[in-house]
Amino acid sequence: MKKNLLKNNAVQSLIASLVCIVLGMLIGYVVLLFINPDGAWEAIVTVGKNFLTYKKADTQIKYLGNTLVKTAPLLMCALSILFAYKVGLFNIGAAGQYVVGICASLYAALAWGWGWLPCLLFAAAAGAVFGGIVGLLKAYCNVNEVISGIMLNWIGLYATNMILSAVKEPASPYTFQIKNAAKQALLPSLGLEALFNNNQYVTIAIPLSILIAVAIWVLLEKTRFGYELKATGSNKHAAKYCGMAEKRNIILTLLISGALAGMGAAFLYLTGYEQWQCTHSSVPGMGFNGIAATFLGGLNPIGTVFASFFIQHITAGGAYVDKTMYCSQISDLISSFIIYLCAFVLFMKHAMSGAIAKYEEKKSARAAEAAGTSTEGGDK
């Protein structure tokens, strides 16, 4: 009997994600029509094109590199949230873990003169500490990880502002530029920049983030440790009854989750692409956008790679929209519609499974009825 391709989980995730993207772009287009109908179509196309707006292939390749540079940290934040979610935890604290990763990597580079590898590991350790605090509170005090995560987001933000004020430029609120003040901390490119028209920001962060996504998939789906983590997330009482250390697993999950978000921060700031502004009054959106990438990717580490690229692609595409017609935040508006619709990915998959099951049930009933009619005719 041939298996229905639509029953495949990966196919369902892909269809549901594509539906979210199309609906999000459609709603965005309708909003653009209300704001200024004259340039609505051109604006939505421009958001979708991003670096393809340029006519020269060399320029397109260069700005594709910029999109990939910001995709790497977004992917790491998405993997952080996905890893915790697979174990039944919602790590909204990934945003705060990302922030302390920024603090650790930049301070180690600018104040202590560390190289890129120690800075990278220090950022991961800082994120792991923040994740571990959430894990300890959850495991031993049954404090909801969403509440403790949100509180730590703000603690991390203001602590980062204070600490990095020691390594900021005298005449501005921005930290010193890594490429001028701490070249030893820049992530190596290993020749990758040549593939993107000598884009100096393209580094090993991009392939490393993809390799980490593959490693997370292997860990969760192919190892005993991953099975134990998912079993703990499904029912920690049953896991404890089976001899699994449920408290240890909760803490380990959030330690790993925090380390991923912290490392994601280093993947961006150790390229020299951005400087930290020590007057930040809100938590960077990278950690929150990771939630969208996680669900848009169908809660699959490999799907999350493509979802992260798409979200960053349309976010960057907004920079090319005509500013005389629309504000610079128009891409954020469109991506927010897609992010909102991401919440319905699981619902769409459930609806598809239900519709397929009903169809197959009716098909089986018709086949059985036809077989019964045929038997009766033969008896006569």
Stockholm file with secondary structure:
# STOCKHOLM 1.0

chainA/1-380         MKKNLLKNNAVQSLIASLVCIVLGMLIGYVVLLFINPDGAWEAIVTVGKNFLTYKKADTQIKYLGNTLVKTAPLLMCALSILFAYKVGLFNIGAAGQYVVGICASLYAALAWGWGWLPCLLFAAAAGAVFGGIVGLLKAYCNVNEVISGIMLNWIGLYATNMILSAVKEPASPYTFQIKNAAKQALLPSLGLEALFNNNQYVTIAIPLSILIAVAIWVLLEKTRFGYELKATGSNKHAAKYCGMAEKRNIILTLLISGALAGMGAAFLYLTGYEQWQCTHSSVPGMGFNGIAATFLGGLNPIGTVFASFFIQHITAGGAYVDKTMYCSQISDLISSFIIYLCAFVLFMKHAMSGAIAKYEEKKSARAAEAAGTSTEGGDK
#=GR chainA/1-380 SS CCCCGGGSHHHHHHHHHHHHHHHHHHHHHHHHHHHCGGGHHHHHHHHHHGGGGSSSHHHHHHHHHHHHHHHHHHHHHHHHHHHHHHTTCCCTTHHHHHHHHHHHHHHHHHTSCCCHHHHHHHHHHHHHHHHHHHHHHHHHHCCCHHHHHHHHHHHHHHHHHHHHGGGBCTTSSBBCCHHHHCGGGSCCCTTGGGGGTSCTTCCTHHHHHHHHHHHHHHHHHHSHHHHHHHHHHHCHHHHHHTTCCHHHHHHHHHHHHHHHHHHHHHHHHTTTSCCCBTTCCSCCTHHHHHHHHHHHTTTCHHHHHHHHHHHHHHHHHGGGSCTTTSCTTHHHHHHHHHHHHHTTHHHHHHHHHHHHHHHHHHHHHHHHHHHHHHHHHHHC
#=GC SS_cons         CCCCGGGSHHHHHHHHHHHHHHHHHHHHHHHHHHHCGGGHHHHHHHHHHGGGGSSSHHHHHHHHHHHHHHHHHHHHHHHHHHHHHHTTCCCTTHHHHHHHHHHHHHHHHHTSCCCHHHHHHHHHHHHHHHHHHHHHHHHHHCCCHHHHHHHHHHHHHHHHHHHHGGGBCTTSSBBCCHHHHCGGGSCCCTTGGGGGTSCTTCCTHHHHHHHHHHHHHHHHHHSHHHHHHHHHHHCHHHHHHTTCCHHHHHHHHHHHHHHHHHHHHHHHHTTTSCCCBTTCCSCCTHHHHHHHHHHHTTTCHHHHHHHHHHHHHHHHHGGGSCTTTSCTTHHHHHHHHHHHHHTTHHHHHHHHHHHHHHHHHHHHHHHHHHHHHHHHHHHC
//
